Amino acid sequence: MQIWVGLGNPGAQYALNRHNVGFMAVDIIAELHSFGPVKKAFQGWTQEGRIGSEKILLLKPATFMNDSGRSVGEAMRFYKLDTGDVTVFHDELDLDPFRVKVKTGGGTAGHNGLRSTEAHIGNEFRRVRIGIGHPGHKDKVSPYVLGNYAKAEMEPLADLLGAIGAEAPWLAKGDDGRFMSDVALRLGDSK
């Protein structure tokens, strides 16, 4: 079994925040791959399903971003899984908007959700980094991250989320390179 975690903040007022793109990604995966109903568990919301032959638990911590790791750690311990069985979908300031990169391990780059997850399970989990771009100055980061996507960004956001959902089978198989290249191809991004 794998645990795929979407990072975000609970509540309607945060639903379209850039910081909630991790929640959005797991929601689209659940929808496109016909996951089961939402259940309350592990201080969050879960959905179970299969992608190919892989059993996957989608998890959206309800603990708010800064305490996400409590929820992730609880789920990981319940299923007796290792850090390597966890994939975290999160917003990434240091990546151009609507770009996706996958890596295992590394730093937290000031991301409180990653920092909390690392504190609870270690740092050798896989990260699906979803680019939101940087507002240009560190004083603008918090309002930018906690701000909603602009109207003009909705179509590229929908395209990106659709590509992540459609190419999720590659992630399930552990082929991160193929996942990244196929998402980029779907978006017409040759970089």
C-alpha positions as CSV (number, residue, x, y, z in Angstrom):
1,M,0.0,0.0,0.0
2,Q,1.0,3.6,-0.6
3,I,-0.1,6.7,1.1
4,W,-0.5,9.8,-1.1
5,V,-0.9,13.0,0.9
6,G,-2.3,16.2,-0.4
7,L,-1.1,19.2,1.7
8,G,-3.5,22.1,2.3
9,N,-5.6,23.9,4.9
10,P,-9.2,22.7,5.7
11,G,-12.1,25.1,5.2
12,A,-13.9,26.6,2.3
13,Q,-12.0,29.9,2.7
14,Y,-8.8,28.1,1.7
15,A,-10.1,25.9,-1.1
16,L,-8.6,27.9,-4.0
17,N,-5.4,29.1,-2.2
18,R,-2.2,28.3,-4.0
19,H,-1.1,26.6,-0.7
20,N,-4.0,24.1,-1.2
21,V,-2.9,22.8,-4.6
22,G,-1.9,19.5,-2.9
23,F,-5.5,19.0,-1.8
24,M,-6.7,19.7,-5.3
25,A,-4.3,17.1,-6.8
26,V,-5.5,14.3,-4.6
27,D,-9.1,15.3,-5.2
28,I,-8.6,15.0,-9.0
29,I,-6.8,11.6,-8.6
30,A,-9.7,10.3,-6.5
31,E,-12.2,11.5,-9.1
32,L,-10.4,10.2,-12.2
33,H,-9.6,6.8,-10.7
34,S,-12.9,6.2,-9.0
35,F,-11.7,6.0,-5.4
36,G,-14.1,5.1,-2.6
37,P,-16.1,7.5,-0.5
38,V,-14.4,10.1,1.8
39,K,-13.9,8.9,5.4
40,K,-12.7,10.6,8.5
41,A,-9.5,9.0,9.8
42,F,-6.0,9.9,10.9
43,Q,-7.0,13.5,11.8
44,G,-8.0,14.0,8.2
45,W,-10.0,12.8,5.3
46,T,-9.1,9.6,3.4
47,Q,-10.2,7.8,0.3
48,E,-9.1,4.3,-0.7
49,G,-8.6,3.0,-4.2
50,R,-6.4,1.3,-6.7
51,I,-4.4,2.6,-9.6
52,G,-3.3,-0.3,-11.7
53,S,-2.3,-3.0,-9.2
54,E,-1.3,-0.6,-6.5
55,K,-3.6,0.0,-3.5
56,I,-3.5,3.7,-2.5
57,L,-4.8,5.6,0.5
58,L,-5.3,9.3,-0.3
59,L,-5.0,11.5,2.7
60,K,-5.9,15.2,3.3
61,P,-4.8,16.2,6.8
62,A,-7.4,18.3,8.6
63,T,-4.8,19.5,11.1
64,F,-3.9,22.7,9.1
65,M,-0.7,22.9,7.1
66,N,1.7,23.5,10.0
67,D,0.7,20.3,11.7
68,S,0.2,18.0,8.7
69,G,2.9,15.5,9.8
70,R,0.8,14.3,12.8
71,S,-1.9,13.0,10.4
72,V,0.7,11.5,8.0
73,G,2.6,9.8,10.8
74,E,-0.6,8.3,12.3
75,A,-1.6,6.8,8.9
76,M,1.9,5.5,8.2
77,R,2.1,3.8,11.6
78,F,-1.4,2.3,11.4
79,Y,-0.6,0.6,8.1
80,K,3.0,-0.3,9.3
81,L,4.5,1.5,6.2
82,D,7.9,3.0,5.7
83,T,8.7,6.6,4.8
84,G,9.4,5.5,1.3
85,D,5.7,4.4,0.9
86,V,4.6,8.0,1.3
87,T,4.1,10.6,-1.5
88,V,3.3,14.2,-0.6
89,F,1.7,16.6,-3.1
90,H,2.5,20.2,-2.3
91,D,2.9,23.7,-3.6
92,E,6.4,24.8,-4.6
93,L,7.5,28.4,-4.6
94,D,10.8,27.7,-6.3
95,L,9.2,26.1,-9.4
96,D,7.5,28.0,-12.2
97,P,3.7,28.0,-12.1
98,F,2.0,24.9,-13.5
99,R,5.3,22.9,-13.6
100,V,5.7,19.6,-11.8
101,K,8.8,17.9,-10.4
102,V,9.1,14.8,-8.4
103,K,11.9,14.0,-6.0
104,T,12.6,11.9,-2.9
105,G,14.1,13.5,0.2
106,G,15.7,16.9,0.3
107,G,15.0,20.0,2.3
108,T,11.7,21.7,3.2
109,A,12.5,25.1,1.6
110,G,10.6,26.8,4.4
111,H,7.4,24.9,3.6
112,N,5.7,24.3,7.0
113,G,3.7,21.3,5.8
114,L,6.9,19.6,4.6
115,R,8.7,20.6,7.8
116,S,5.9,19.0,9.9
117,T,5.8,15.9,7.8
118,E,9.6,15.5,8.1
119,A,9.5,16.0,11.9
120,H,7.0,13.1,12.1
121,I,8.2,10.6,9.5
122,G,11.7,11.6,8.4
123,N,12.6,13.1,5.1
124,E,12.9,10.2,2.7
125,F,9.4,10.5,1.3
126,R,8.6,11.2,-2.3
127,R,7.4,14.8,-3.1
128,V,5.3,15.9,-6.0
129,R,6.3,19.5,-6.2
130,I,3.6,21.6,-7.9
131,G,5.0,24.9,-9.1
132,I,3.2,28.1,-8.0
133,G,6.1,30.5,-8.7
134,H,7.6,33.1,-6.4
135,P,6.0,36.6,-5.9
136,G,9.4,38.2,-6.1
137,H,10.1,39.3,-2.6
138,K,10.1,37.3,0.6
139,D,7.7,39.8,2.3
140,K,5.1,38.9,-0.3
141,V,5.3,35.2,0.1
142,S,2.7,34.6,2.8
143,P,-0.1,36.7,1.2
144,Y,0.8,35.1,-2.2
145,V,0.7,31.5,-1.0
146,L,-2.5,32.1,1.0
147,G,-4.0,34.0,-1.9
148,N,-6.4,32.4,-4.3
149,Y,-5.5,31.5,-7.9
150,A,-6.4,34.3,-10.2
151,K,-9.3,34.0,-12.7
152,A,-6.7,33.9,-15.5
153,E,-4.9,30.9,-13.9
154,M,-8.0,28.7,-13.6
155,E,-7.7,27.1,-17.0
156,P,-4.0,26.3,-16.8
157,L,-4.6,25.0,-13.2
158,A,-7.4,22.7,-14.4
159,D,-5.1,21.4,-17.2
160,L,-2.3,20.8,-14.8
161,L,-4.5,19.0,-12.3
162,G,-6.0,16.9,-15.1
163,A,-2.6,15.9,-16.3
164,I,-1.5,14.9,-12.8
165,G,-4.6,12.8,-12.4
166,A,-4.3,11.2,-15.8
167,E,-0.6,10.3,-15.4
168,A,-0.9,9.1,-11.8
169,P,-0.5,5.4,-12.9
170,W,3.2,6.2,-13.5
171,L,3.6,7.5,-10.0
172,A,1.9,4.4,-8.6
173,K,4.4,2.2,-10.5
174,G,7.3,4.3,-9.2
175,D,8.3,5.7,-12.6
176,D,8.7,9.3,-11.6
177,G,10.6,10.3,-14.8
178,R,7.8,9.0,-17.0
179,F,5.2,10.8,-14.8
180,M,7.0,14.1,-15.2
181,S,7.6,13.8,-18.9
182,D,4.1,12.7,-19.6
183,V,2.6,15.5,-17.5
184,A,4.8,18.0,-19.4
185,L,3.7,16.5,-22.8
186,R,0.1,16.8,-21.9
187,L,0.7,20.5,-21.0
188,G,2.6,21.1,-24.2
189,D,5.7,21.9,-22.1
190,S,8.9,20.7,-23.8
191,K,11.2,22.0,-21.0
